[in-house]
Amino acid sequence: MVTKYTYKDLIWIDMESPSNQEVREIMEEYGLDPLVADELLLPTMKPKIDIYKEFVYLILHFPAFKHTHGAQSNQEVDFIIGKNFLITTRYDTIDPMHKFSKVFEVNSVLDRSNIGSHAAYIFFYMAKKLYKSLDHELEVVSDSLENIEAQIYEGREKAMVIELSKVSRTLLNFKEALGPHREILQSLHSFVLEDRTNNRFFDQDFTRYSQTIIGEYYRVQNGVSAYLDSLAELRETNNSLVSTKQNEVMKVLTIMAFVTFPLSLVASIFGMNTEYLPIVGQQNDFWFIVGGMVIATTLFFIFFKYKRWL
């Protein structure tokens, strides 16, 4: 599906899972390299940036686990930035881009906004919207961490081991998806700095905008790092509490084993088939033996309490 938006002399073409015919028409209309056209047909595993004579081609992946409409945890967006046109290709319904298209369409019709004289400014506002949407994804992580912290101190440490692993997987996916963005955005900014003298692609003012995009990336990346630190602290706390409970159980079992061993020994002695056993055969011999065991057990517990082992 191909949707075209216009603002003055600027054109934004948004393609969602385009067909061969749609890509071919766009390629012929805007003079795209056939290699780029081939890459638009299917998702690409790795982000990248390529500089061509008439446009810049970027591939970025944005993590999405809450606001996604497909099975993929990362949503790919391909950007082709020309002087007067921007082409985006995606393979899933991406909510922030859908919202951006509605705002862009309204502003274009009513002419309420001053986007700029270059299609790169559309890319700038779109990138800001995409990075801003990641804040909503991270809010879900924040809520999960708060809930896990509350559950930990309510005594549900074992159940939280799985929940901590789920949050860890989410944050690691964020880190892995956003990691390549830094190099790509830095490469774009470097090209903008080089190009500002001849204005082949970008005007001189766009250097501030490209730097702002990098700032948006670092803001999200720093948020991910902060949540990873919080996760590590919670996991350490949870593991300590689980270990403490296990140690308490092991201590009780050890004490019980230590107490019952002498009693089992006494019972075994008096159960031997010999000609003579003290006490055995006398009146109330059973109660004497049981009473002795109870007294011994009580003395053991008093001793453990004195040593603060209980």
N, C-alpha and C positions, 0 to 999 in steps of 0.2 A: 504494500500500500504506500502510495506516494502522496504527500500533502505539501502544497506550496504556499508560502506566506511571503508577502511583500511589504516593504516599508520604504517609501520614496524610491530610491534607486537600488535598494538592497533586496536580495532574495534569500529566503531560507527554505530549503527543500528538506523535508523530514521523511525518511523512508523506514518503514517497519517491515522486516523480513521480505525484502524486495525480490521480485522474480527476475529471471534473466532478461526478459524484454524491458522491464522498467529500468534496470541498471544500464542496459545498452542505450536506451533513449537518453538517460541522464549523461552517460559517457559522451555521446555524440554532441549533445547540446552544449556541454561545458568543457569539452576537450580533455576529458580525463584520460590518464594513462591506462591502457588495457590491464596492466598488472594491478592497478588500484581497483579497477572495476571488478576484477575477479575476486579480490579480497572482500568486496562488499557483499558478495553473495552468501558467504558463510561466516560464522563467528571465528575470530582469531584467538589463539591461546595466549599470546604474549602482547602486551602493550608496546607501542613503538611510535616514532615520529620520522617522517620522510619529507624532505624538501624537494619540491618539483619547480619547474619553471614558472608555472602560473598559479600554483596553490601549495598549501601545506597540508599534509595528511597525518592525522593523529589517531591512535587507537588507545582508549582508556577503559579500564574495567572498574566499576563502582560496586562495592559490596552491598548486598541487599539480602536480608534474611527475614525481615518482618514485612516490609512493603514490597513484595515481589509477587508476580503473577505466574511465574514459571518454576521449573524444578531447579534452575541454576541459582547458586548462591551469589554469583557475580554477574552484573549486567554490563554488557559491552556497548560502548558508544563509539562509532567511527566519525571523526570530524574531518571534513575537507573544507579548508578555509581559503577562499579566493578573495580577490579585492572587493568584488561586489556581490559575492554569493557565499553562502554557507550550506554545505550538504551534511546532514547527519543520518547515520544508518544505525539502527538498533534491531535487536532480535527478540525483544520482549516489550511489554507495555511498561514504560518507566514513568512512574507517577510524577516526579518533579518536572520532567520534560513535557508531560501532558498539561500540567498546570502552567508551565512557562508558555506553551503554545497559546493557551487561552488568553493570558495576559498580553502576550505579544500581538495577538490578533485584534484584541480590543483597542490597544494603544495605537496600532497601525491604522485602524479604521477611524478612530477619533483624533489621531495625531496628537496625543497627549504627552508623548515622551520624546526625548532627544537621544536616540540610541547612539548616533555617531555616523560618520561618513564612510565607515569601512565595515565589512561583514565580520571582521574580527571582534568588533564590539558586541555583536550578537553572541559570539562564542564566549566572550567574557561574562556576560550576564547569565548565560546558560550554565557555564562552569560554576559560577557562584551559587546558582540554584541547586546544582547537583551536589556540591560540597555541603551546602546548607542542609540538604535532605539527609545527609549522613548523621547530622546531629540528632535527628529523630530516631535513627537506628541505634545510636549510642545511648539515647534516653532509655530504650528498652533494656540495654545492658546495665545501665545504672539502677533501674528498678529491680532487675534480677539480683544484682549484688546486694542491694538493701534488704531484699526479701531473704536472701541466703544468710546474711549477717544476723537477721532476727531469728531465723530458724536455728542457726548454730547455737545461739545463747538460750534457746528454748529446749536444748537437749537432743536435737535431731541431727547430730554430726554425721552419722553413717549415711543417712539419706542425702545429705548435702554434698557428699563426695561425687555423686553422679551429676548433680546440678552444677557444681564447680567445673566439672569436666566439660559440660555443655557450653557454659559461658567462655571457658578457655578456648574451645574450638571456634566459637564465634569471633573472639578477639584476634585469634591467630589468623583467621580468614581475612579479617579487616587488615591486619598488618601485611599479610602477603599480597592482597589486592592493591593496597595503596603504596606499597614499597616502590614499585617502578615509576610512580607518578612524579617523584622528585626529579629524577634524571630527565624525564621527558619534558616537564615544565621548565626545568633549567635550560634545556636545549632550545626550547621555544623562546625563552626570554633572551638567550644569547643571540639567536637569529634576529629577534626584534631589534636588539641593540645594533647589530651589524646592518640591518636593513633600513634603519631610520634615516640614513644619509641620502638614499636614492628613492625611498618611499615606493619600492616595487610592490610590497605587500602591505606594510603597516605605516601609519603616520607616526610622527615623533611623539605624540601624546600617549600612544599605546604602550610605551615602556612602563609607565606607571600602572597600567591595567594588568599587564603580564606579571608584574611584580606582586600585584594584589592577589592574583590567582595563586601564586606560590604561597603567599601568606595564608590564604584560605586552606590550602593543602596542609601546611604546617600546623594550623590550628586544629584540624581534625586529627592529624597524626599525633599531636601532643595529647589530645584527648584519649586516643587509643592507648598511648603509653601510660597515661595516668590510671586508666582502668586496669591495665595489665599489672601495674604495681599494686593496686587495691586488691586485685584477684590473688596475687601472690601472698599478700598479707593475710587475707581470709583463708587461703588454703593452708598456710602455715599454722594459723590459729586452729583451724578445724582439725588438722592432723595432730596437733598437740593435745587437743581435747580428746580425740579418739584414742591416742596413745595412752593418755592418762587414765581413761576409763578401762582400757585393756589391762593396764598395769594394776589397777585396783582389783580387777577380777582375778588376775593371776596371783596377786598377793593373798586374796581371800582363799583361793584354791590351794595355794601353797601352805597356808596356815592350817587349813582343814586337813590336808594330807599329813602335816607334821603332828597334828593332834591325834588323828585317828591311827597313825602308825603304832605308837606305844600301846594303844588300847587293843589293836589287833594282835600285837605281840602277847599281851597279857592273856587275851582270850585263847590264843593258840597254845600257850603254856598250860593253861588249865584244861585244855581240851586234849592233852596228850594222854595216851593209853599207857599209864605207868602204874606200878603197884602202890606208890605213895605220892599224894599231892597235899600240900598244906591247905588247911581250911576245908578242902573238899571232903564231904562226908559228915561234917559237923552240922549242928542245927543252924538254919538260916545261912548256910554257906553261899547260896546264890546271891542273897542281898548284900553280904559282906563284899563279894567280888564286884558286884555292880556299883555299890557305894564307893569302893576304892577307885573304880574307873571314873565316876562322876567327880570325886575329889581331885583326881589327877587332871581331869579336863579343866576344872575350875582354876586350878593352880596355873595351868598352861596359859589360860586366857588372861589371868591376872598378870602373869609375867609379860605377855605380849602387850598388854595395855601399859604396863610400866615402861616398856621399851618404846612405846608409841608406834608399834607396828600395826595397831588397829585404830 
